[in-house]
Amino acid sequence: MIAPTPDLARGLFHVLIIGGGIAGPALALFLRKAGISCTVYEAYPQSVGVGGGFNLAPNGMNVLAALGLAEKIRSLGAPALENCFRSETGWVLARFANGGSRYGQDSVSMLRADLQELLAKELSRLNIPVETGKRLVGLIQTEKKVVARFADGTSAEGDILIGADGIHSQTRTCLFPEGPGPKPVGIVGFGGVAGGAAVPDLSHRDKQSLNFTFGGRGFFGYCGAQGEDVMWWTNLPDDLQANSGEPATESNFPRDDEDRVLKSQLLARFQGYHKPVEALIAHSGPILQIKIFDIPSLPTWHQNRVVLIGDAAHAVSPNAGQGASMALEDAIYLAKLLRPNPHEWARAFARFERDRKPRAERIVAEGRRRSSDKRIVSPAKSIARNLMLALILRIFGNSGLDWLYRYRVDWDEPIRVA
């Protein structure tokens, strides 16, 4: 049964948004600011509580500031004012500012679930419809409308449809069944959260930094989170997971017995690394595991009345630190292009892809490059790598972030869709 929305029944332009993670809700909030009707459809029974920790870079925080949410975001996480790179013995290879006032907003480290919950509350506060348990299985495009078909037998009709359903996007599969899909980066990510009591000697400065440790047996990172909590993460090559028996699922928290085994394996791998690496692992809550994919490039992001945004269009390895921020950039820019006249959606889609694709593909490539920096190497090669990192980062550290962070979409500036 096709379920027309009340706005559509009144002849108003209506947008279907597939995906209730970050890109979809953010887009819905900007469409509301633009006066455009929309409904969000989420495959899972609820759209909050998924994923581990991450960092919102200044370019992403600027988008949230345009929604009036920057202060609330800061209260849910910890500022990430610096980047600190260390060897496994604790030698500081380089330390430099992570953004700063020149980019408008500081970076914030937080749990993905907290950002999703905040966005969900904003949707509810503004009475933007969200339907959960709606897993997309098919699309029908006509000359005048697009119809989304769901696994529960229902359908929804709109003027255009935005696929914001992540790296394993069903929207993308429906549009381009023979097209490129996610490609393994070759690493598995592990992460967790430990209470501040587990690391009482961790300095206030390090809690407000993104800390990156490079050692011969693997990379390890940590930073502050909400309150006194500390988040940590590590990326290990996929082939090592297969050889060692360590789990390598797409995304899951293991059962208690599996978690104990995994902690012991990670503690063995990082034994002897500088403080507080071992303490963070030992005192962590459940450990998240995720096999990491990206999408190097799609021939196009749109077809007729449907367009992809966020990870559905350009999934990037978390090594770039830009996945959520890119999704937020997509949301504000697409909504801004639709704002003058949503009926000119075809021009908006073409302009969106033309303007956003080069930046997205450059960031995907950057994520792959950073993955290669975290290879498991011999002790001699580890020392050589760290010496090279110390030299490069001390010279180019700040300037290397500029092209990522300076990008900014001014919501209030008028735009003409050409």
ChimeraX attribute file (.defattr): number of C-alpha atoms within 10 A of each C-alpha:
attribute: neighborCount
match mode: 1-to-1
recipient: residues
	/A:1	8
	/A:2	12
	/A:3	14
	/A:4	15
	/A:5	18
	/A:6	11
	/A:7	14
	/A:8	17
	/A:9	11
	/A:10	9
	/A:11	9
	/A:12	14
	/A:13	18
	/A:14	23
	/A:15	23
	/A:16	24
	/A:17	28
	/A:18	29
	/A:19	30
	/A:20	27
	/A:21	26
	/A:22	28
	/A:23	31
	/A:24	29
	/A:25	29
	/A:26	27
	/A:27	27
	/A:28	29
	/A:29	22
	/A:30	22
	/A:31	22
	/A:32	18
	/A:33	15
	/A:34	18
	/A:35	12
	/A:36	20
	/A:37	21
	/A:38	26
	/A:39	22
	/A:40	23
	/A:41	28
	/A:42	23
	/A:43	19
	/A:44	14
	/A:45	11
	/A:46	14
	/A:47	23
	/A:48	20
	/A:49	14
	/A:50	15
	/A:51	18
	/A:52	24
	/A:53	21
	/A:54	23
	/A:55	26
	/A:56	28
	/A:57	25
	/A:58	28
	/A:59	25
	/A:60	26
	/A:61	27
	/A:62	27
	/A:63	28
	/A:64	23
	/A:65	15
	/A:66	15
	/A:67	16
	/A:68	11
	/A:69	16
	/A:70	18
	/A:71	11
	/A:72	13
	/A:73	20
	/A:74	17
	/A:75	14
	/A:76	18
	/A:77	25
	/A:78	24
	/A:79	24
	/A:80	29
	/A:81	21
	/A:82	21
	/A:83	20
	/A:84	21
	/A:85	23
	/A:86	22
	/A:87	24
	/A:88	26
	/A:89	13
	/A:90	15
	/A:91	12
	/A:92	15
	/A:93	21
	/A:94	19
	/A:95	19
	/A:96	16
	/A:97	14
	/A:98	22
	/A:99	25
	/A:100	15
	/A:101	8
	/A:102	10
	/A:103	18
	/A:104	16
	/A:105	21
	/A:106	23
	/A:107	29
	/A:108	29
	/A:109	29
	/A:110	28
	/A:111	20
	/A:112	20
	/A:113	19
	/A:114	20
	/A:115	21
	/A:116	22
	/A:117	17
	/A:118	17
	/A:119	25
	/A:120	21
	/A:121	13
	/A:122	18
	/A:123	20
	/A:124	12
	/A:125	9
	/A:126	10
	/A:127	10
	/A:128	17
	/A:129	15
	/A:130	21
	/A:131	17
	/A:132	16
	/A:133	15
	/A:134	23
	/A:135	22
	/A:136	23
	/A:137	16
	/A:138	16
	/A:139	19
	/A:140	12
	/A:141	18
	/A:142	10
	/A:143	8
	/A:144	9
	/A:145	14
	/A:146	21
	/A:147	22
	/A:148	25
	/A:149	20
	/A:150	18
	/A:151	13
	/A:152	11
	/A:153	11
	/A:154	14
	/A:155	19
	/A:156	18
	/A:157	22
	/A:158	26
	/A:159	23
	/A:160	24
	/A:161	26
	/A:162	23
	/A:163	27
	/A:164	33
	/A:165	29
	/A:166	25
	/A:167	20
	/A:168	15
	/A:169	20
	/A:170	23
	/A:171	27
	/A:172	26
	/A:173	16
	/A:174	15
	/A:175	19
	/A:176	17
	/A:177	11
	/A:178	8
	/A:179	12
	/A:180	14
	/A:181	22
	/A:182	19
	/A:183	13
	/A:184	14
	/A:185	19
	/A:186	17
	/A:187	24
	/A:188	25
	/A:189	21
	/A:190	24
	/A:191	23
	/A:192	22
	/A:193	25
	/A:194	22
	/A:195	18
	/A:196	19
	/A:197	12
	/A:198	17
	/A:199	19
	/A:200	10
	/A:201	10
	/A:202	15
	/A:203	10
	/A:204	10
	/A:205	14
	/A:206	17
	/A:207	24
	/A:208	20
	/A:209	26
	/A:210	26
	/A:211	20
	/A:212	23
	/A:213	25
	/A:214	26
	/A:215	26
	/A:216	20
	/A:217	19
	/A:218	19
	/A:219	21
	/A:220	23
	/A:221	19
	/A:222	24
	/A:223	28
	/A:224	29
	/A:225	29
	/A:226	19
	/A:227	12
	/A:228	16
	/A:229	19
	/A:230	26
	/A:231	27
	/A:232	26
	/A:233	23
	/A:234	20
	/A:235	24
	/A:236	22
	/A:237	19
	/A:238	19
	/A:239	12
	/A:240	15
	/A:241	14
	/A:242	11
	/A:243	8
	/A:244	9
	/A:245	10
	/A:246	17
	/A:247	18
	/A:248	21
	/A:249	15
	/A:250	12
	/A:251	17
	/A:252	18
	/A:253	19
	/A:254	17
	/A:255	10
	/A:256	11
	/A:257	8
	/A:258	14
	/A:259	16
	/A:260	14
	/A:261	13
	/A:262	21
	/A:263	18
	/A:264	12
	/A:265	15
	/A:266	16
	/A:267	18
	/A:268	11
	/A:269	13
	/A:270	19
	/A:271	13
	/A:272	12
	/A:273	19
	/A:274	16
	/A:275	14
	/A:276	15
	/A:277	20
	/A:278	20
	/A:279	14
	/A:280	23
	/A:281	24
	/A:282	15
	/A:283	17
	/A:284	19
	/A:285	15
	/A:286	20
	/A:287	23
	/A:288	20
	/A:289	26
	/A:290	20
	/A:291	21
	/A:292	24
	/A:293	22
	/A:294	23
	/A:295	22
	/A:296	21
	/A:297	19
	/A:298	17
	/A:299	8
	/A:300	15
	/A:301	23
	/A:302	22
	/A:303	14
	/A:304	15
	/A:305	21
	/A:306	24
	/A:307	27
	/A:308	27
	/A:309	29
	/A:310	26
	/A:311	25
	/A:312	29
	/A:313	31
	/A:314	26
	/A:315	30
	/A:316	31
	/A:317	27
	/A:318	21
	/A:319	20
	/A:320	17
	/A:321	18
	/A:322	27
	/A:323	26
	/A:324	25
	/A:325	25
	/A:326	27
	/A:327	28
	/A:328	26
	/A:329	25
	/A:330	27
	/A:331	25
	/A:332	25
	/A:333	23
	/A:334	23
	/A:335	24
	/A:336	28
	/A:337	23
	/A:338	23
	/A:339	24
	/A:340	15
	/A:341	15
	/A:342	22
	/A:343	13
	/A:344	14
	/A:345	21
	/A:346	18
	/A:347	14
	/A:348	24
	/A:349	22
	/A:350	17
	/A:351	17
	/A:352	23
	/A:353	20
	/A:354	13
	/A:355	11
	/A:356	16
	/A:357	18
	/A:358	11
	/A:359	14
	/A:360	24
	/A:361	19
	/A:362	13
	/A:363	24
	/A:364	23
	/A:365	18
	/A:366	17
	/A:367	21
	/A:368	20
	/A:369	14
	/A:370	14
	/A:371	21
	/A:372	14
	/A:373	13
	/A:374	24
	/A:375	19
	/A:376	18
	/A:377	14
	/A:378	12
	/A:379	12
	/A:380	9
	/A:381	13
	/A:382	21
	/A:383	17
	/A:384	12
	/A:385	18
	/A:386	22
	/A:387	13
	/A:388	12
	/A:389	20
	/A:390	19
	/A:391	13
	/A:392	14
	/A:393	18
	/A:394	13
	/A:395	12
	/A:396	11
	/A:397	19
	/A:398	15
	/A:399	11
	/A:400	12
	/A:401	13
	/A:402	13
	/A:403	10
	/A:404	21
	/A:405	23
	/A:406	14
	/A:407	14
	/A:408	17
	/A:409	16
	/A:410	13
	/A:411	17
	/A:412	8
	/A:413	7
	/A:414	11
	/A:415	13
	/A:416	11
	/A:417	18
	/A:418	9
